[in-house]
Amino acid sequence: MTEKTHTEEFHVSGEELISKIKELVHEGNIRRVIIQNEKGNTLIDIPLSLGVVGVFLAPQLAAVGAIAALISKGTIIVERADE
């Protein structure tokens, strides 16, 4: 059985990046998070599986923090599982 997914895009500033990702992960049903710079180049692609929270997400959030410091604007692409 193939899982159906859909994507959403959020345009954020560098300083909003980490808080928006934390908010999205907290909402649930996230399968993948992709962060792109203002030119559309992918900076990081984070696959998330069920139950990935807290300690397991910490290294990825550290990387996102470093990216946030380098970009002024970016796009978060979120792949969600359809229920």
PDB file with SEQRES, HELIX, SHEET and CRYST1 records, atoms N, CA, C and O in Angstrom:
SEQRES   1 A   83  MET THR GLU LYS THR HIS THR GLU GLU PHE HIS VAL SER          
SEQRES   2 A   83  GLY GLU GLU LEU ILE SER LYS ILE LYS GLU LEU VAL HIS          
SEQRES   3 A   83  GLU GLY ASN ILE ARG ARG VAL ILE ILE GLN ASN GLU LYS          
SEQRES   4 A   83  GLY ASN THR LEU ILE ASP ILE PRO LEU SER LEU GLY VAL          
SEQRES   5 A   83  VAL GLY VAL PHE LEU ALA PRO GLN LEU ALA ALA VAL GLY          
SEQRES   6 A   83  ALA ILE ALA ALA LEU ILE SER LYS GLY THR ILE ILE VAL          
SEQRES   7 A   83  GLU ARG ALA ASP GLU                                          
HELIX    1 AA1 GLY A   14  GLU A   16  5                                   3    
HELIX    2 AA2 LEU A   17  GLU A   27  1                                  11    
HELIX    3 AA3 GLY A   54  PHE A   56  5                                   3    
HELIX    4 AA4 ALA A   58  LEU A   70  1                                  13    
SHEET    1 AA1 4 THR A   5  SER A  13  0                                        
SHEET    2 AA1 4 LYS A  73  ALA A  81 -1                                        
SHEET    3 AA1 4 ILE A  30  ASN A  37 -1                                        
SHEET    4 AA1 4 THR A  42  PRO A  47 -1                                        
CRYST1    1.000    1.000    1.000  90.00  90.00  90.00 P 1           1          
ATOM      1  N   MET A   1       0.833  -1.174   0.000  1.00  0.00           N  
ATOM      2  CA  MET A   1       0.000   0.000   0.000  1.00  0.00           C  
ATOM      3  C   MET A   1       0.884   1.246   0.000  1.00  0.00           C  
ATOM      4  O   MET A   1       1.735   1.397   0.876  1.00  0.00           O  
ATOM      5  N   THR A   2       0.696   2.116  -0.948  1.00  0.00           N  
ATOM      6  CA  THR A   2       1.502   3.317  -1.088  1.00  0.00           C  
ATOM      7  C   THR A   2       0.882   4.458  -0.296  1.00  0.00           C  
ATOM      8  O   THR A   2      -0.325   4.693  -0.359  1.00  0.00           O  
ATOM      9  N   GLU A   3       1.717   5.159   0.445  1.00  0.00           N  
ATOM     10  CA  GLU A   3       1.260   6.289   1.240  1.00  0.00           C  
ATOM     11  C   GLU A   3       1.132   7.506   0.351  1.00  0.00           C  
ATOM     12  O   GLU A   3       2.040   7.820  -0.418  1.00  0.00           O  
ATOM     13  N   LYS A   4       0.000   8.197   0.454  1.00  0.00           N  
ATOM     14  CA  LYS A   4      -0.216   9.411  -0.330  1.00  0.00           C  
ATOM     15  C   LYS A   4       0.314  10.603   0.449  1.00  0.00           C  
ATOM     16  O   LYS A   4       0.161  10.691   1.667  1.00  0.00           O  
ATOM     17  N   THR A   5       0.936  11.514  -0.278  1.00  0.00           N  
ATOM     18  CA  THR A   5       1.496  12.707   0.349  1.00  0.00           C  
ATOM     19  C   THR A   5       1.120  13.946  -0.445  1.00  0.00           C  
ATOM     20  O   THR A   5       0.721  13.854  -1.606  1.00  0.00           O  
ATOM     21  N   HIS A   6       1.248  15.094   0.184  1.00  0.00           N  
ATOM     22  CA  HIS A   6       1.114  16.375  -0.507  1.00  0.00           C  
ATOM     23  C   HIS A   6       2.165  17.322   0.061  1.00  0.00           C  
ATOM     24  O   HIS A   6       2.689  17.098   1.152  1.00  0.00           O  
ATOM     25  N   THR A   7       2.467  18.372  -0.680  1.00  0.00           N  
ATOM     26  CA  THR A   7       3.500  19.310  -0.240  1.00  0.00           C  
ATOM     27  C   THR A   7       2.904  20.688   0.001  1.00  0.00           C  
ATOM     28  O   THR A   7       1.896  21.070  -0.594  1.00  0.00           O  
ATOM     29  N   GLU A   8       3.552  21.412   0.883  1.00  0.00           N  
ATOM     30  CA  GLU A   8       3.200  22.796   1.181  1.00  0.00           C  
ATOM     31  C   GLU A   8       4.484  23.608   1.179  1.00  0.00           C  
ATOM     32  O   GLU A   8       5.552  23.092   1.508  1.00  0.00           O  
ATOM     33  N   GLU A   9       4.382  24.873   0.811  1.00  0.00           N  
ATOM     34  CA  GLU A   9       5.545  25.765   0.819  1.00  0.00           C  
ATOM     35  C   GLU A   9       5.288  26.937   1.750  1.00  0.00           C  
ATOM     36  O   GLU A   9       4.189  27.491   1.779  1.00  0.00           O  
ATOM     37  N   PHE A  10       6.310  27.311   2.510  1.00  0.00           N  
ATOM     38  CA  PHE A  10       6.246  28.457   3.397  1.00  0.00           C  
ATOM     39  C   PHE A  10       7.462  29.332   3.120  1.00  0.00           C  
ATOM     40  O   PHE A  10       8.594  28.848   3.129  1.00  0.00           O  
ATOM     41  N   HIS A  11       7.233  30.609   2.877  1.00  0.00           N  
ATOM     42  CA  HIS A  11       8.328  31.556   2.644  1.00  0.00           C  
ATOM     43  C   HIS A  11       8.580  32.281   3.956  1.00  0.00           C  
ATOM     44  O   HIS A  11       7.679  32.913   4.507  1.00  0.00           O  
ATOM     45  N   VAL A  12       9.800  32.188   4.453  1.00  0.00           N  
ATOM     46  CA  VAL A  12      10.140  32.746   5.756  1.00  0.00           C  
ATOM     47  C   VAL A  12      11.463  33.492   5.689  1.00  0.00           C  
ATOM     48  O   VAL A  12      12.251  33.320   4.759  1.00  0.00           O  
ATOM     49  N   SER A  13      11.686  34.326   6.701  1.00  0.00           N  
ATOM     50  CA  SER A  13      12.990  34.967   6.829  1.00  0.00           C  
ATOM     51  C   SER A  13      13.910  34.016   7.579  1.00  0.00           C  
ATOM     52  O   SER A  13      13.450  33.043   8.177  1.00  0.00           O  
ATOM     53  N   GLY A  14      15.182  34.288   7.549  1.00  0.00           N  
ATOM     54  CA  GLY A  14      16.150  33.425   8.224  1.00  0.00           C  
ATOM     55  C   GLY A  14      15.878  33.298   9.711  1.00  0.00           C  
ATOM     56  O   GLY A  14      16.049  32.222  10.284  1.00  0.00           O  
ATOM     57  N   GLU A  15      15.451  34.399  10.350  1.00  0.00           N  
ATOM     58  CA  GLU A  15      15.210  34.363  11.787  1.00  0.00           C  
ATOM     59  C   GLU A  15      13.938  33.597  12.160  1.00  0.00           C  
ATOM     60  O   GLU A  15      13.800  33.171  13.306  1.00  0.00           O  
ATOM     61  N   GLU A  16      13.011  33.415  11.221  1.00  0.00           N  
ATOM     62  CA  GLU A  16      11.779  32.668  11.480  1.00  0.00           C  
ATOM     63  C   GLU A  16      11.930  31.170  11.193  1.00  0.00           C  
ATOM     64  O   GLU A  16      11.056  30.376  11.539  1.00  0.00           O  
ATOM     65  N   LEU A  17      13.022  30.799  10.571  1.00  0.00           N  
ATOM     66  CA  LEU A  17      13.194  29.443  10.048  1.00  0.00           C  
ATOM     67  C   LEU A  17      13.053  28.351  11.106  1.00  0.00           C  
ATOM     68  O   LEU A  17      12.246  27.437  10.933  1.00  0.00           O  
ATOM     69  N   ILE A  18      13.801  28.420  12.172  1.00  0.00           N  
ATOM     70  CA  ILE A  18      13.780  27.353  13.182  1.00  0.00           C  
ATOM     71  C   ILE A  18      12.416  27.269  13.861  1.00  0.00           C  
ATOM     72  O   ILE A  18      11.882  26.175  14.046  1.00  0.00           O  
ATOM     73  N   SER A  19      11.846  28.420  14.235  1.00  0.00           N  
ATOM     74  CA  SER A  19      10.556  28.373  14.927  1.00  0.00           C  
ATOM     75  C   SER A  19       9.465  27.794  14.027  1.00  0.00           C  
ATOM     76  O   SER A  19       8.592  27.072  14.510  1.00  0.00           O  
ATOM     77  N   LYS A  20       9.498  28.096  12.733  1.00  0.00           N  
ATOM     78  CA  LYS A  20       8.495  27.553  11.815  1.00  0.00           C  
ATOM     79  C   LYS A  20       8.665  26.043  11.662  1.00  0.00           C  
ATOM     80  O   LYS A  20       7.672  25.317  11.622  1.00  0.00           O  
ATOM     81  N   ILE A  21       9.887  25.565  11.577  1.00  0.00           N  
ATOM     82  CA  ILE A  21      10.116  24.122  11.452  1.00  0.00           C  
ATOM     83  C   ILE A  21       9.657  23.409  12.719  1.00  0.00           C  
ATOM     84  O   ILE A  21       9.018  22.360  12.632  1.00  0.00           O  
ATOM     85  N   LYS A  22       9.966  23.953  13.888  1.00  0.00           N  
ATOM     86  CA  LYS A  22       9.506  23.340  15.135  1.00  0.00           C  
ATOM     87  C   LYS A  22       7.985  23.282  15.180  1.00  0.00           C  
ATOM     88  O   LYS A  22       7.409  22.279  15.601  1.00  0.00           O  
ATOM     89  N   GLU A  23       7.341  24.353  14.748  1.00  0.00           N  
ATOM     90  CA  GLU A  23       5.883  24.403  14.725  1.00  0.00           C  
ATOM     91  C   GLU A  23       5.311  23.325  13.791  1.00  0.00           C  
ATOM     92  O   GLU A  23       4.355  22.633  14.142  1.00  0.00           O  
ATOM     93  N   LEU A  24       5.902  23.195  12.608  1.00  0.00           N  
ATOM     94  CA  LEU A  24       5.421  22.219  11.634  1.00  0.00           C  
ATOM     95  C   LEU A  24       5.598  20.782  12.125  1.00  0.00           C  
ATOM     96  O   LEU A  24       4.702  19.954  11.967  1.00  0.00           O  
ATOM     97  N   VAL A  25       6.744  20.494  12.713  1.00  0.00           N  
ATOM     98  CA  VAL A  25       7.002  19.150  13.218  1.00  0.00           C  
ATOM     99  C   VAL A  25       6.037  18.826  14.352  1.00  0.00           C  
ATOM    100  O   VAL A  25       5.571  17.692  14.465  1.00  0.00           O  
ATOM    101  N   HIS A  26       5.736  19.801  15.183  1.00  0.00           N  
ATOM    102  CA  HIS A  26       4.810  19.610  16.298  1.00  0.00           C  
ATOM    103  C   HIS A  26       3.402  19.282  15.796  1.00  0.00           C  
ATOM    104  O   HIS A  26       2.673  18.522  16.434  1.00  0.00           O  
ATOM    105  N   GLU A  27       3.019  19.861  14.644  1.00  0.00           N  
ATOM    106  CA  GLU A  27       1.704  19.596  14.068  1.00  0.00           C  
ATOM    107  C   GLU A  27       1.545  18.128  13.663  1.00  0.00           C  
ATOM    108  O   GLU A  27       0.441  17.585  13.708  1.00  0.00           O  
ATOM    109  N   GLY A  28       2.639  17.496  13.272  1.00  0.00           N  
ATOM    110  CA  GLY A  28       2.609  16.078  12.917  1.00  0.00           C  
ATOM    111  C   GLY A  28       2.379  15.838  11.428  1.00  0.00           C  
ATOM    112  O   GLY A  28       2.199  16.773  10.647  1.00  0.00           O  
ATOM    113  N   ASN A  29       2.391  14.550  11.056  1.00  0.00           N  
ATOM    114  CA  ASN A  29       2.192  14.077   9.684  1.00  0.00           C  
ATOM    115  C   ASN A  29       3.256  14.556   8.708  1.00  0.00           C  
ATOM    116  O   ASN A  29       3.029  14.530   7.498  1.00  0.00           O  
ATOM    117  N   ILE A  30       4.410  14.991   9.200  1.00  0.00           N  
ATOM    118  CA  ILE A  30       5.495  15.472   8.337  1.00  0.00           C  
ATOM    119  C   ILE A  30       6.360  14.288   7.935  1.00  0.00           C  
ATOM    120  O   ILE A  30       6.772  13.504   8.790  1.00  0.00           O  
ATOM    121  N   ARG A  31       6.635  14.152   6.670  1.00  0.00           N  
ATOM    122  CA  ARG A  31       7.500  13.088   6.171  1.00  0.00           C  
ATOM    123  C   ARG A  31       8.866  13.608   5.748  1.00  0.00           C  
ATOM    124  O   ARG A  31       9.861  12.887   5.818  1.00  0.00           O  
ATOM    125  N   ARG A  32       8.910  14.866   5.308  1.00  0.00           N  
ATOM    126  CA  ARG A  32      10.166  15.434   4.812  1.00  0.00           C  
ATOM    127  C   ARG A  32      10.095  16.957   4.892  1.00  0.00           C  
ATOM    128  O   ARG A  32       9.046  17.556   4.659  1.00  0.00           O  
ATOM    129  N   VAL A  33      11.226  17.567   5.223  1.00  0.00           N  
ATOM    130  CA  VAL A  33      11.352  19.019   5.237  1.00  0.00           C  
ATOM    131  C   VAL A  33      12.532  19.382   4.345  1.00  0.00           C  
ATOM    132  O   VAL A  33      13.634  18.858   4.510  1.00  0.00           O  
ATOM    133  N   ILE A  34      12.292  20.273   3.409  1.00  0.00           N  
ATOM    134  CA  ILE A  34      13.338  20.744   2.500  1.00  0.00           C  
ATOM    135  C   ILE A  34      13.451  22.253   2.677  1.00  0.00           C  
ATOM    136  O   ILE A  34      12.448  22.966   2.657  1.00  0.00           O  
ATOM    137  N   ILE A  35      14.675  22.731   2.848  1.00  0.00           N  
ATOM    138  CA  ILE A  35      14.908  24.166   2.977  1.00  0.00           C  
ATOM    139  C   ILE A  35      15.675  24.635   1.755  1.00  0.00           C  
ATOM    140  O   ILE A  35      16.717  24.082   1.404  1.00  0.00           O  
ATOM    141  N   GLN A  36      15.138  25.666   1.114  1.00  0.00           N  
ATOM    142  CA  GLN A  36      15.773  26.232  -0.071  1.00  0.00           C  
ATOM    143  C   GLN A  36      16.098  27.696   0.174  1.00  0.00           C  
ATOM    144  O   GLN A  36      15.414  28.374   0.940  1.00  0.00           O  
ATOM    145  N   ASN A  37      17.158  28.181  -0.487  1.00  0.00           N  
ATOM    146  CA  ASN A  37      17.474  29.604  -0.396  1.00  0.00           C  
ATOM    147  C   ASN A  37      16.580  30.385  -1.352  1.00  0.00           C  
ATOM    148  O   ASN A  37      15.738  29.805  -2.037  1.00  0.00           O  
ATOM    149  N   GLU A  38      16.764  31.703  -1.396  1.00  0.00           N  
ATOM    150  CA  GLU A  38      15.895  32.537  -2.226  1.00  0.00           C  
ATOM    151  C   GLU A  38      16.055  32.271  -3.725  1.00  0.00           C  
ATOM    152  O   GLU A  38      15.186  32.649  -4.510  1.00  0.00           O  
ATOM    153  N   LYS A  39      17.139  31.635  -4.126  1.00  0.00           N  
ATOM    154  CA  LYS A  39      17.347  31.271  -5.538  1.00  0.00           C  
ATOM    155  C   LYS A  39      16.735  29.920  -5.896  1.00  0.00           C  
ATOM    156  O   LYS A  39      16.741  29.528  -7.063  1.00  0.00           O  
ATOM    157  N   GLY A  40      16.204  29.202  -4.898  1.00  0.00           N  
ATOM    158  CA  GLY A  40      15.588  27.902  -5.156  1.00  0.00           C  
ATOM    159  C   GLY A  40      16.539  26.728  -5.021  1.00  0.00           C  
ATOM    160  O   GLY A  40      16.164  25.593  -5.315  1.00  0.00           O  
ATOM    161  N   ASN A  41      17.766  26.982  -4.580  1.00  0.00           N  
ATOM    162  CA  ASN A  41      18.727  25.898  -4.368  1.00  0.00           C  
ATOM    163  C   ASN A  41      18.432  25.201  -3.045  1.00  0.00           C  
ATOM    164  O   ASN A  41      18.224  25.861  -2.027  1.00  0.00           O  
ATOM    165  N   THR A  42      18.414  23.875  -3.055  1.00  0.00           N  
ATOM    166  CA  THR A  42      18.162  23.117  -1.838  1.00  0.00           C  
ATOM    167  C   THR A  42      19.390  23.169  -0.939  1.00  0.00           C  
ATOM    168  O   THR A  42      20.495  22.823  -1.357  1.00  0.00           O  
ATOM    169  N   LEU A  43      19.181  23.609   0.310  1.00  0.00           N  
ATOM    170  CA  LEU A  43      20.263  23.702   1.277  1.00  0.00           C  
ATOM    171  C   LEU A  43      20.305  22.477   2.178  1.00  0.00           C  
ATOM    172  O   LEU A  43      21.386  22.005   2.531  1.00  0.00           O  
ATOM    173  N   ILE A  44      19.138  21.956   2.555  1.00  0.00           N  
ATOM    174  CA  ILE A  44      19.068  20.762   3.389  1.00  0.00           C  
ATOM    175  C   ILE A  44      17.752  20.050   3.118  1.00  0.00           C  
ATOM    176  O   ILE A  44      16.717  20.681   2.900  1.00  0.00           O  
ATOM    177  N   ASP A  45      17.812  18.734   3.138  1.00  0.00           N  
ATOM    178  CA  ASP A  45      16.649  17.871   2.940  1.00  0.00           C  
ATOM    179  C   ASP A  45      16.616  16.912   4.120  1.00  0.00           C  
ATOM    180  O   ASP A  45      17.485  16.050   4.250  1.00  0.00           O  
ATOM    181  N   ILE A  46      15.614  17.061   4.979  1.00  0.00           N  
ATOM    182  CA  ILE A  46      15.535  16.262   6.202  1.00  0.00           C  
ATOM    183  C   ILE A  46      14.366  15.293   6.102  1.00  0.00           C  
ATOM    184  O   ILE A  46      13.212  15.713   6.195  1.00  0.00           O  
ATOM    185  N   PRO A  47      14.638  14.012   5.916  1.00  0.00           N  
ATOM    186  CA  PRO A  47      13.542  13.035   5.950  1.00  0.00           C  
ATOM    187  C   PRO A  47      13.167  12.748   7.407  1.00  0.00           C  
ATOM    188  O   PRO A  47      14.040  12.518   8.244  1.00  0.00           O  
ATOM    189  N   LEU A  48      11.886  12.762   7.697  1.00  0.00           N  
ATOM    190  CA  LEU A  48      11.406  12.489   9.048  1.00  0.00           C  
ATOM    191  C   LEU A  48      10.517  11.250   9.008  1.00  0.00           C  
ATOM    192  O   LEU A  48       9.686  11.094   8.113  1.00  0.00           O  
ATOM    193  N   SER A  49      10.703  10.391   9.973  1.00  0.00           N  
ATOM    194  CA  SER A  49       9.841   9.214  10.055  1.00  0.00           C  
ATOM    195  C   SER A  49       8.935   9.370  11.263  1.00  0.00           C  
ATOM    196  O   SER A  49       9.113  10.287  12.064  1.00  0.00           O  
ATOM    197  N   LEU A  50       7.978   8.491  11.393  1.00  0.00           N  
ATOM    198  CA  LEU A  50       7.065   8.532  12.525  1.00  0.00           C  
ATOM    199  C   LEU A  50       7.839   8.493  13.829  1.00  0.00           C  
ATOM    200  O   LEU A  50       8.762   7.693  13.985  1.00  0.00           O  
ATOM    201  N   GLY A  51       7.475   9.335  14.744  1.00  0.00           N  
ATOM    202  CA  GLY A  51       8.081   9.305  16.066  1.00  0.00           C  
ATOM    203  C   GLY A  51       9.418  10.000  16.188  1.00  0.00           C  
ATOM    204  O   GLY A  51      10.046   9.913  17.244  1.00  0.00           O  
ATOM    205  N   VAL A  52       9.883  10.685  15.157  1.00  0.00           N  
ATOM    206  CA  VAL A  52      11.156  11.395  15.250  1.00  0.00           C  
ATOM    207  C   VAL A  52      10.901  12.740  15.924  1.00  0.00           C  
ATOM    208  O   VAL A  52      10.368  13.666  15.314  1.00  0.00           O  
ATOM    209  N   VAL A  53      11.287  12.827  17.180  1.00  0.00           N  
ATOM    210  CA  VAL A  53      11.123  14.063  17.940  1.00  0.00           C  
ATOM    211  C   VAL A  53      12.281  14.207  18.913  1.00  0.00           C  
ATOM    212  O   VAL A  53      13.089  13.293  19.075  1.00  0.00           O  
ATOM    213  N   GLY A  54      12.351  15.353  19.552  1.00  0.00           N  
ATOM    214  CA  GLY A  54      13.299  15.564  20.637  1.00  0.00           C  
ATOM    215  C   GLY A  54      14.741  15.351  20.272  1.00  0.00           C  
ATOM    216  O   GLY A  54      15.274  16.031  19.395  1.00  0.00           O  
ATOM    217  N   VAL A  55      15.387  14.400  20.945  1.00  0.00           N  
ATOM    218  CA  VAL A  55      16.816  14.155  20.810  1.00  0.00           C  
ATOM    219  C   VAL A  55      17.192  13.786  19.384  1.00  0.00           C  
ATOM    220  O   VAL A  55      18.256  14.181  18.907  1.00  0.00           O  
ATOM    221  N   PHE A  56      16.341  13.038  18.697  1.00  0.00           N  
ATOM    222  CA  PHE A  56      16.667  12.607  17.337  1.00  0.00           C  
ATOM    223  C   PHE A  56      16.615  13.767  16.343  1.00  0.00           C  
ATOM    224  O   PHE A  56      17.280  13.725  15.308  1.00  0.00           O  
ATOM    225  N   LEU A  57      15.845  14.782  16.646  1.00  0.00           N  
ATOM    226  CA  LEU A  57      15.726  15.925  15.752  1.00  0.00           C  
ATOM    227  C   LEU A  57      16.757  17.013  16.049  1.00  0.00           C  
ATOM    228  O   LEU A  57      16.978  17.896  15.220  1.00  0.00           O  
ATOM    229  N   ALA A  58      17.381  16.960  17.209  1.00  0.00           N  
ATOM    230  CA  ALA A  58      18.319  17.996  17.642  1.00  0.00           C  
ATOM    231  C   ALA A  58      19.465  18.264  16.654  1.00  0.00           C  
ATOM    232  O   ALA A  58      19.744  19.429  16.371  1.00  0.00           O  
ATOM    233  N   PRO A  59      20.145  17.226  16.113  1.00  0.00           N  
ATOM    234  CA  PRO A  59      21.235  17.524  15.161  1.00  0.00           C  
ATOM    235  C   PRO A  59      20.742  18.237  13.903  1.00  0.00           C  
ATOM    236  O   PRO A  59      21.429  19.112  13.375  1.00  0.00           O  
ATOM    237  N   GLN A  60      19.562  17.869  13.425  1.00  0.00           N  
ATOM    238  CA  GLN A  60      19.011  18.530  12.242  1.00  0.00           C  
ATOM    239  C   GLN A  60      18.667  19.985  12.544  1.00  0.00           C  
ATOM    240  O   GLN A  60      18.881  20.861  11.707  1.00  0.00           O  
ATOM    241  N   LEU A  61      18.130  20.248  13.744  1.00  0.00           N  
ATOM    242  CA  LEU A  61      17.805  21.622  14.107  1.00  0.00           C  
ATOM    243  C   LEU A  61      19.069  22.476  14.257  1.00  0.00           C  
ATOM    244  O   LEU A  61      19.041  23.672  13.967  1.00  0.00           O  
ATOM    245  N   ALA A  62      20.153  21.887  14.698  1.00  0.00           N  
ATOM    246  CA  ALA A  62      21.421  22.611  14.772  1.00  0.00           C  
ATOM    247  C   ALA A  62      21.876  23.013  13.372  1.00  0.00           C  
ATOM    248  O   ALA A  62      22.359  24.127  13.169  1.00  0.00           O  
ATOM    249  N   ALA A  63      21.721  22.111  12.413  1.00  0.00           N  
ATOM    250  CA  ALA A  63      22.074  22.423  11.020  1.00  0.00           C  
ATOM    251  C   ALA A  63      21.161  23.511  10.467  1.00  0.00           C  
ATOM    252  O   ALA A  63      21.618  24.400   9.748  1.00  0.00           O  
ATOM    253  N   VAL A  64      19.881  23.445  10.797  1.00  0.00           N  
ATOM    254  CA  VAL A  64      18.929  24.458  10.341  1.00  0.00           C  
ATOM    255  C   VAL A  64      19.303  25.814  10.940  1.00  0.00           C  
ATOM    256  O   VAL A  64      19.198  26.837  10.264  1.00  0.00           O  
ATOM    257  N   GLY A  65      19.738  25.831  12.198  1.00  0.00           N  
ATOM    258  CA  GLY A  65      20.170  27.074  12.830  1.00  0.00           C  
ATOM    259  C   GLY A  65      21.341  27.698  12.110  1.00  0.00           C  
ATOM    260  O   GLY A  65      21.389  28.916  11.942  1.00  0.00           O  
ATOM    261  N   ALA A  66      22.281  26.888  11.683  1.00  0.00           N  
ATOM    262  CA  ALA A  66      23.433  27.391  10.932  1.00  0.00           C  
ATOM    263  C   ALA A  66      22.996  27.955   9.586  1.00  0.00           C  
ATOM    264  O   ALA A  66      23.501  28.986   9.144  1.00  0.00           O  
ATOM    265  N   ILE A  67      22.057  27.277   8.941  1.00  0.00           N  
ATOM    266  CA  ILE A  67      21.535  27.755   7.650  1.00  0.00           C  
ATOM    267  C   ILE A  67      20.792  29.074   7.845  1.00  0.00           C  
ATOM    268  O   ILE A  67      20.944  30.003   7.052  1.00  0.00           O  
ATOM    269  N   ALA A  68      19.984  29.149   8.910  1.00  0.00           N  
ATOM    270  CA  ALA A  68      19.207  30.363   9.186  1.00  0.00           C  
ATOM    271  C   ALA A  68      20.114  31.574   9.340  1.00  0.00           C  
ATOM    272  O   ALA A  68      19.744  32.680   8.944  1.00  0.00           O  
ATOM    273  N   ALA A  69      21.296  31.378   9.911  1.00  0.00           N  
ATOM    274  CA  ALA A  69      22.242  32.474  10.098  1.00  0.00           C  
ATOM    275  C   ALA A  69      22.818  32.950   8.764  1.00  0.00           C  
ATOM    276  O   ALA A  69      23.288  34.084   8.664  1.00  0.00           O  
ATOM    277  N   LEU A  70      22.785  32.105   7.753  1.00  0.00           N  
ATOM    278  CA  LEU A  70      23.393  32.440   6.467  1.00  0.00           C  
ATOM    279  C   LEU A  70      22.424  33.010   5.438  1.00  0.00           C  
ATOM    280  O   LEU A  70      22.857  33.651   4.480  1.00  0.00           O  
ATOM    281  N   ILE A  71      21.125  32.791   5.614  1.00  0.00           N  
ATOM    282  CA  ILE A  71      20.171  33.252   4.606  1.00  0.00           C  
ATOM    283  C   ILE A  71      19.296  34.360   5.170  1.00  0.00           C  
ATOM    284  O   ILE A  71      19.032  34.412   6.371  1.00  0.00           O  
ATOM    285  N   SER A  72      18.848  35.248   4.283  1.00  0.00           N  
ATOM    286  CA  SER A  72      17.929  36.296   4.724  1.00  0.00           C  
ATOM    287  C   SER A  72      16.487  35.874   4.481  1.00  0.00           C  
ATOM    288  O   SER A  72      15.599  36.199   5.269  1.00  0.00           O  
ATOM    289  N   LYS A  73      16.255  35.153   3.395  1.00  0.00           N  
ATOM    290  CA  LYS A  73      14.928  34.635   3.074  1.00  0.00           C  
ATOM    291  C   LYS A  73      15.075  33.225   2.549  1.00  0.00           C  
ATOM    292  O   LYS A  73      16.073  32.891   1.910  1.00  0.00           O  
ATOM    293  N   GLY A  74      14.090  32.409   2.816  1.00  0.00           N  
ATOM    294  CA  GLY A  74      14.142  31.039   2.324  1.00  0.00           C  
ATOM    295  C   GLY A  74      12.752  30.454   2.190  1.00  0.00           C  
ATOM    296  O   GLY A  74      11.754  31.075   2.554  1.00  0.00           O  
ATOM    297  N   THR A  75      12.713  29.253   1.664  1.00  0.00           N  
ATOM    298  CA  THR A  75      11.462  28.536   1.484  1.00  0.00           C  
ATOM    299  C   THR A  75      11.570  27.209   2.203  1.00  0.00           C  
ATOM    300  O   THR A  75      12.563  26.494   2.074  1.00  0.00           O  
ATOM    301  N   ILE A  76      10.528  26.889   2.966  1.00  0.00           N  
ATOM    302  CA  ILE A  76      10.422  25.580   3.600  1.00  0.00           C  
ATOM    303  C   ILE A  76       9.394  24.799   2.808  1.00  0.00           C  
ATOM    304  O   ILE A  76       8.250  25.231   2.664  1.00  0.00           O  
ATOM    305  N   ILE A  77       9.799  23.653   2.296  1.00  0.00           N  
ATOM    306  CA  ILE A  77       8.874  22.771   1.592  1.00  0.00           C  
ATOM    307  C   ILE A  77       8.633  21.578   2.510  1.00  0.00           C  
ATOM    308  O   ILE A  77       9.571  20.899   2.927  1.00  0.00           O  
ATOM    309  N   VAL A  78       7.377  21.339   2.815  1.00  0.00           N  
ATOM    310  CA  VAL A  78       6.991  20.289   3.743  1.00  0.00           C  
ATOM    311  C   VAL A  78       6.205  19.230   2.991  1.00  0.00           C  
ATOM    312  O   VAL A  78       5.238  19.538   2.293  1.00  0.00           O  
ATOM    313  N   GLU A  79       6.624  17.981   3.135  1.00  0.00           N  
ATOM    314  CA  GLU A  79       5.881  16.858   2.561  1.00  0.00           C  
ATOM    315  C   GLU A  79       5.107  16.210   3.701  1.00  0.00           C  
ATOM    316  O   GLU A  79       5.693  15.742   4.677  1.00  0.00           O  
ATOM    317  N   ARG A  80       3.784  16.188   3.567  1.00  0.00           N  
ATOM    318  CA  ARG A  80       2.912  15.634   4.601  1.00  0.00           C  
ATOM    319  C   ARG A  80       2.247  14.358   4.101  1.00  0.00           C  
ATOM    320  O   ARG A  80       2.000  14.189   2.907  1.00  0.00           O  
ATOM    321  N   ALA A  81       1.966  13.475   5.040  1.00  0.00           N  
ATOM    322  CA  ALA A  81       1.219  12.258   4.732  1.00  0.00           C  
ATOM    323  C   ALA A  81      -0.262  12.596   4.767  1.00  0.00           C  
ATOM    324  O   ALA A  81      -0.734  13.242   5.703  1.00  0.00           O  
ATOM    325  N   ASP A  82      -0.986  12.164   3.759  1.00  0.00           N  
ATOM    326  CA  ASP A  82      -2.426  12.317   3.761  1.00  0.00           C  
ATOM    327  C   ASP A  82      -3.043  11.255   4.658  1.00  0.00           C  
ATOM    328  O   ASP A  82      -2.589  10.112   4.706  1.00  0.00           O  
ATOM    329  N   GLU A  83      -4.073  11.655   5.356  1.00  0.00           N  
ATOM    330  CA  GLU A  83      -4.723  10.690   6.251  1.00  0.00           C  
ATOM    331  C   GLU A  83      -5.938  10.111   5.602  1.00  0.00           C  
ATOM    332  O   GLU A  83      -6.620   9.279   6.200  1.00  0.00           O  
TER     333      GLU A  83                                                      
END                                                                             
